[in-house]
């Protein structure tokens, strides 16, 4: 099975069309890691569902992974709407905070 969208070895983001595909990918990754003595940190692993009514849990070793409405991946906010509004707002907020700190230094 080929895994899609694995950007960094310690920060994976597999994408799937169905719940079954996601479960298969999750299981495959867990098995491949276990074969070399590594584990998935279940408490940090999250599931974001986009455009689906399916709520069947994704599990690793019998434990359900947490469903979330948004998460930060490689510094960008990804949400269930699929847009970038939350990410843009967060970046504007960070830029505004940095500007205000610099403004206080310069005055």
C-alpha positions in Angstrom: 0.0 0.0 0.0 1.3 3.4 -0.9 1.0 6.2 1.7 0.2 9.7 0.5 1.4 13.1 1.8 4.0 12.1 4.3 6.0 15.3 4.6 8.3 14.6 7.5 9.3 11.4 9.2 8.1 12.6 12.6 5.1 14.6 11.4 2.8 12.5 9.1 -0.4 13.6 7.4 -1.9 10.7 5.4 -5.0 11.6 3.3 -7.8 9.2 2.5 -11.1 9.2 0.6 -12.8 6.8 3.1 -12.7 5.8 6.7 -11.6 2.3 5.7 -8.6 3.7 3.7 -7.6 5.8 6.7 -7.8 2.9 9.0 -5.7 0.8 6.7 -3.1 3.5 6.3 -3.0 4.1 10.1 -2.5 0.4 10.7 0.2 0.1 8.0 2.1 3.0 9.4 1.9 1.5 13.0 3.0 -1.9 11.8 5.9 -0.5 9.7 7.1 1.6 12.7 6.8 -1.4 15.1 8.9 -3.5 12.8 11.8 -1.1 13.4 11.1 -0.6 17.1 9.2 2.7 16.9 5.6 3.5 18.1 3.0 6.1 17.2 2.3 8.5 20.2 -1.4 8.0 20.3 -2.1 10.9 22.6 -0.7 13.3 20.0 -2.3 11.6 17.0 -5.5 13.3 15.7 -8.1 12.7 13.1 -9.6 15.5 11.1 -12.6 14.6 9.0 -13.5 16.7 6.0 -16.8 16.6 4.1 -18.0 13.3 5.6 -20.8 12.1 7.8 -18.8 9.0 8.9 -17.9 9.1 12.5 -16.5 5.6 12.9 -13.3 5.8 15.0 -9.8 5.3 13.7 -7.9 3.1 16.0 -4.4 2.1 16.8 -3.9 -1.0 19.0 -7.6 -0.9 19.9 -7.4 2.8 21.1 -9.6 5.4 19.3 -7.7 8.4 18.0 -9.2 11.8 18.9 -11.3 13.6 16.3 -10.6 17.3 16.1 -12.1 20.2 14.1 -8.7 21.8 13.4 -5.0 21.3 14.1 -1.7 22.9 13.4 0.5 21.0 10.9 4.0 22.3 10.1 3.0 25.7 11.4 -0.2 26.0 9.4 -3.7 25.7 10.8 -5.8 23.0 9.0 -9.5 22.9 9.7 -12.6 20.9 8.7 -13.8 23.6 6.3 -10.7 23.1 4.2 -10.0 26.8 3.9 -7.2 29.0 5.1 -9.3 31.6 7.1 -8.2 30.3 10.5 -4.5 30.2 9.4 -4.6 33.7 7.9 -6.2 35.1 11.0 -3.7 33.5 13.3 -0.8 34.8 11.2 -2.2 38.3 11.1 -2.6 38.1 14.9 1.1 37.1 15.3 2.2 39.8 12.9 0.2 42.4 14.8 1.7 41.3 18.2 5.2 41.5 16.7 4.5 44.9 15.3 3.2 46.2 18.6 6.3 45.0 20.4 8.5 46.7 17.9 6.4 49.9 18.1 6.9 50.0 21.9 10.7 49.6 21.4 10.9 52.4 18.8 8.8 54.9 20.7 
